[in-house]
């Protein structure tokens, strides 16, 4: 996260405000873990009350992707891991907070960091709980594709080309080509370009029942398309009305 955006400009008068606030929290005993726990409970309660339609689910996913605060930055990074449960992820964010706070020498920066972290946790986790963890677990191709019935058209096309079987399982041996086809769809706004590659990877893994690790994905999209892929792009362009 951009530190300038987090802390902003420094003004000496902010120190006179920050010192008593820090002292208040110290005397009252409100440690960061306790404050965070309260915000988690509030976020869970508010998030689980949200009733998502297919339309609002995609809107929430996009808004979640766009969050830019200290907590969301670290939470979204660790949320990619399959080896950490929710408590592990929260502890990781706390560890990053403590590491950052140890670098701050002014009371104003400490208060800004704390406010950004606590408030950011509440809004980030509200989306997280509202989506019932679809951000990392259940997101599908239909969640990231724009246009009515577009996902059905795409999946039918991929079946016809023997990329996937009748149950949408990836069966071809051209994984890099398959990745570049989806990048082509993102570049042409069939896959919503607001989604980061990590979300697209997860949607592909869930939809096609195979692993598309980040390294393979990154390498694949850097390679120039071959003649076979160009022919696929042309067919998709006609099918999905893409100017190509």
N, C-alpha and C positions, 0 to 999 in steps of 0.2 A: 504494500500500500504506500502511496505517496505521502511521505512524512510532512511535506509542506502543507498538504491538504488536511492532514490530521491535526497539526499544531497551529497552523496559520502564522500570522505575524506576532511578535512578542512585544508586549507593552508592560512597562514597569508597574503601572497601577494594578495590573492583574495579580501581582504577587500579594498585594494587600487583601485581595478577595480570596485568593487561593489558600493562604496560610490558615485563617480561621476555619475554613471548610474542612481542610485536612485534619486540623486539631479536633474539630467536632466529630468527625468519623472515627478518629483514634480513641477519643474519650468514650464515645457511645459504644464502641466495639464493633462497628460495622466493617468487617473485613471483606475483601473483594469476593471471596468464595461465598460468603453468606449473601451478599448483595446479588451476586450472579444467580445463586440458587432461587432467590425470590423472583427474579426476572424469568428464569426458566419455567417456574410454575405458572407464572402469568401468561407466558407465551404459549405453553401447552394448553392451558384453559381456553385462551382466545383462538388459537389455531384449530383445535379440535372441534370448535363450534362452527367453523366455516363449512358451508355446504358448497362443494365444488361441482360445477357442470363441466362438460368437456371444454367449453369456451373459456371459462374462468380458470380452469386448471392450467391451460397453456399460458394465460396471462400471468398467473402466479409464478409459473416456471421462469418466464422472461424477467419478471420483476425480481425474483430471487437471484437470477444470473447477474442482474445489474447492480445489486447491492454492493456498496463500496465503503466499508467501515473496518476498523481494526479486527473486530470479532469475525465478521463475515469472511474476510480475506483468509484468515487462518482456518476457520471452520470448514469452508468450502474446499480448501486444500486437503485437510485430513479426512474429509468426508469421502474422498475418492478411494480411500483405503478399504479393503475388504477384511482387514485383520484387526480393526478397531471397533469396539462397540460404542454406544452413545456416550457412556461415562468416560471412556478413554479419550474421545474427541473433545469433550468439555475440559478434561484435565490438560490436554495438549494446548488448548486455547489459553487456559490459565497460566500454563508454563510460559507461553509466548508473551502474555501480558506482564508477568513478573520480570521476564528478561528485558522487555522494553522499558518498564518502569524503573528498573535499576540504572538505566542510562540517563534518566532525567534528573536534572539538578535544580529545577525551578518548581515551585508549588503550582504555578499556573499550568505548566505542561503536565504535571501529574494529574491535576483535576480534569484537564481536557482529555487525557488518555483514559482516565477512569470513566468519564461520561460517555466517550465514544465507545468504549468496550461494553459497558453495561447496557446502554441504549441500543447499541448495535446487536447485542446478543438477543434482546427481546424481539426486535423486528425480524432478525434473521431466523430465529427459531419459531416465530409465529408462522412464517412461510413454510418452514421445514415440517412442523407438525400439521399444518393445514394440508400439505401435500402428502401427508402420511408417508414421508420418506420417498416419494416417487422420484425425487430429484436424483437419487442414487440407486434405487432398487427396481422400480416398476416402469420407468419411462419407456415408451415404445416409439416406433417410427411415426405412428399416427399423431403422437404428441408434439412432434417437432416439424411436421410438414404442413405447409400452408395450402389452403384450398379444399373445398368440399370433395370428398371421395378421391383425392389425389393419392393418398396412401394405398387405397385399394387398387388403383390403376397401376401404381408403381410395383406393388407386390405381384400383381398378375403378370406384369412385364418380366420381372425377374424370374418368375417361375417358368415362363415361356422360354427364357434364355438359359434355363438350367443352372442358374446361380443358386436358387433355393428350391426345396422340395415343396410338396403340398402343405406341409406343416410349418413352412417358412424357415426351416433349418438350412443353414448355409451348406452347400454340397460341392461347390466348385473348388478348383485348386488355384484360383486366381484371386487371392485375397487382396493383393495390392491394387489390382484393377477394380475390384469391388469397392475398395476404399475411395479410389479416385472418382468412381461414378458418383458416389455420395458427395464428394467434394464439389463435383460439377453441379449437382443439384443445389448445394448450398450457395455456390457462386452465382447461380441463376435464380436464387430466392424461391426455390421449391421447398428445400429445407430452410427453415427460418434462420436467417443469418445472425439473429440476435443470440443464438445459442452458441456456447463455446464448444470447442472440439471434444472436450472431456464429456460433455453431455451427449453429444452426437455419438461418441464411442459407446457410451452406456446404452443408448437407445438401440444401436446396432447389435450390441451383445445380447440384449434382452429379446429383440425381435428375431434375430437369426441364430440364436443359441450357439454362439461361438465366441472366442476371445479375440478382441481387436486391441491389443495393448498400445499404449500411447507411443512407444518408440516405433513400432511398425507403422502406425497411423502417420506419424510425423515424417518418416522416411518416404512413405508411399506418395504423399501429396506433393513432395518435392521433385518427383520424377515426372518427366514429360510423358503425356499420353501417347500410346502407340496407335497403330491403324485400327486395331480391333476396338479399342476404347472410343476412338473418334466415330466409328460407325454406330456404336451404342449411343453416343451423345446425339448423333443426328436422328436416330430413331426416337429417342426420348424427347427431343426438341419438337418433333412433329406430334408426338403423343400428348405432351404436356403444354404445347403451344409456347415453347421457348424460342426466342429469337437467337439463332445460332448460325 
